[in-house]
């Protein structure tokens, strides 16, 4: 059946009886992303709820519903990517797109590779948390790659150049441990959807039809400092698998640039479970959140095994949502804090769940090469927008995590007094946040030394590492500072570390 739309579509698909919460949005995103601005997509459907949900989706995502025709149960929607007025006179040349989703058959690893040695990390070592501000051309490449308009080879060639700049900046600053700056990632966590099997990145705006209160959801999206269409969220449509790996390629390239120890950050299992479990999407592949969590644990264990086998000195699991559990509102409240959209149970249940997931991921790996990082939100430089509260409600959980290092936000007053952390086990190293990445002001060396001396009095110099409170560009499109300021802050930490090492007899 051909529908007489006023314009000929460039591409189209038949969604059958899928509704927006049961896979139709994933198909729309798969087909519309490769289109240029003004490109036309025809969506066919027999599902009545799409009559309301699709126009709402168009309004939220900034795409234009050009026409809507119906004959019997069959509906046809013509949607322009962006505005129809942006359409080129020449029809775009597009690669064919498969019409549906065919889940990849998952083959879990049956044997882990042997560990490779890695350089040790000395006390009072200086390092970033993970992310580094990306050049403008790298941001463009990230978006074009996500939307299928830049192939893998061209993307990674561009990213290699960005990583070179990020690593050089850290080395100039005097960092003792370096990362690749997460240059290939759209954010600190959602990027995994582009690496794992049976998972897809979709913009936050695509989630409108899936929430109980769309109007409240819209208000929350408008409050974001990053345009919601630029922030992508992982959607699971089949059993999770790790055919390509998540970050080993990042480490391998970073290792080719320096002999310094390399650290890499991965989203933690609790963060990923909270982020990926969304009813009407995740329940197509998993019966419940616990089943999804088991597969997340499996793929993270596979990844950590391969990272350690590649010589990674330190693998850091990011779990910022731990603070959201204890410092935000009612248990039923959704939060955009660091991308955590999934629903949660009561606080004790969630903390125990998070602890057990992290410990399941790290079981059997060397503790000294494993870390956990948490903060109170890093999506805006506005301190009033982030969560606040000391570590008292979290210290027991943190102390039960079987990792060797905890990277903790401690420069901001929102984190409270560090004395609370005296309750942590004596064999855990503490990476203290010693500068605030949210502020453009570069702290003085004297200020950092004073802050670190207080921590040394509490924990001892042998247990301390020096870092910013969090990454400098957790979300690619929303860096908290410039690369120049990030380098200056890291250089300040390095200058303070030299003074502290000499003062306390620490030898690298």
Secondary structure, 3 states (H helix, E strand, C coil): CCCCCCCCCCEEEECCCCCHHHCHHHHHHHHHCCCCCCCEEEEEECCCCHHHHHHHHHHHHCCEEEEEEEECCEEEEEEECCCHHHCCCCCCCCCCCCCCCCCCCCCCCCCCCCCCCCCCCCCCCECCCCCCCCCHHHHHHHHHHHCCCCCHHHHHHHHHHHHHHHHHHHHHHCCCEECCCCCCCCECCHHHHHCCEEEEEEEHHHHHHHCCCHHHHHHHHHHCCCCCCCCEEEEEEEEEECCCCCCHHHHHHHHCCCCCEEEEEEECHHHHHHHHCCCCCHHHCCCCHHHHHHHHHHHHHHHHHHHHHCCCCEEEEECCHHHHHHHCCCCCCCCCHHHCCCCCCCHHHHHHHHHHHHHHHHCCCCHHHEEEEECCCCCCCCHHHCCCCCHHHCHHHHHCCCCCEEEECCCCHHHCCHHHHHHCCCCCEEEEEEECCCCCCCCCHHHHHHHHHHHHHHHCHHHEEEEECCCCCCECCCCCCCHHHHHHHHHHHHHHHHHHHHHHCCCC
